[in-house]
Amino acid sequence: MKYDISNSDLFTVIQVKEERFDAALATSFCQTIEGIQSEIQPNLLLDVSEVTFMDSSGLGAMMQIYKLLRDKQIFLVGATQPVCDLFKLTRMDRLINIYDSVEEAMMRSD
């Protein structure tokens, strides 16, 4: 999995640097998050702006991270229309808020 991570006082931003978020990526994504779990700030922003395709495995990985990080706020940032549609279809958008940009998510988090 290719990604960039940055931290500030209240936010951890993980920018996924992949076009496809599918079975090939899901396991390594979960392992990455588990490996840095103790370093994640109260708000986790998952920047998926480069992801153009997500399947059920990618969605399952997001749900696994949501359960793992129950004590954190998780935001999806920069999702393309197909990814947004998948989140809405499965009602995951009720659990993980979706924002257009990292800046917008930071302003709207509480």
N, C-alpha and C positions, 0 to 999 in steps of 0.2 A: 504494500500500500504506500502510495506517495502522498505526503501531507506536510503542512507547515503548522507549527504550534506557537502561539504567543500568549503570554500571561500579563495581566495587570492586577491591580488590587482586587477587583471584583469579577473579572472576566478571564476565561480561557477561551481562545479562539482556535479552532482546528479547521484549517482550510484543506479540504480533500482535493488532491491534485490528480483526479482520475475522471475519465469520461463515463465509465460504467461502474455502477455500484450494484454488483450482483454476487452470486455465490463465490466467485473467485476472490472477491474483496471482503465479503462479510466477516469471515473468520478472523482475518488479520486486523480488520477494523476493531472488532471486539477485544482482541488481544492487546492492541495498542491502548485502547481506553482503560482496560483493566490494569495495564502496566503503569499508567500515569495517574490512576484514580486518586491517589493521595495528594497529587499536585494540582488537581483541577479546582479552580476557584468556584465560588457559589453559583456563578452563571456560566454555563457552557454554550458557546455559540458554534454551531457546526455549519461552516461555510461550504455549501455544496454547489456553488455557482458554476463549477466546471463539470458537474455531473449532468449528463444528458439522458441517461437511462438508469432506472432503478427497478429491480424486480422484487419478488416476494422475499428473497434472501436478504437483500439490502434493507427492506422494510423490517424484517425480523431482527436484523442486527440493531436497527434503531430502537426497536422495542426492548431488546435485551439491555441496551445501554440505558434506556429510560428506567428500567427496573433496577439496574445496578446502581444508578446515581439518584436514588430517590430523594436524597437530601440536597440536590442541586436543581436549579432552573435550567432547562434545556431549550434552546432556540434553534430552529433551522433557518439558515440565512441564504438568500440568493438562489432559491430553488427555481429550476426551470419549470415551465408549464406541465410537462409530463410528470415530474416529481411532485409538484403541488397537487395535480389531479389524483395521483396515487394516494397521497396523504389524506385528501378529502374523501375519496372513495372508501377508504378503510377507517375513516374518522380519527385517524392519528393526529389530525390537525387540532383535535380537542385536547390532546395531551401535550403536544409539542407545538408551540406557537411558531408561525412562519413569518419572516420579515424579508423585505427586499434587500436590505443591506446590514452590514455589521453595525454601522452607526445608528440606524433606526432601531435595531434590537437593543443596543446599549441605552438609548434614550427611553425606550418603553419598558425596560425591565425594572422591577421594583424590589 
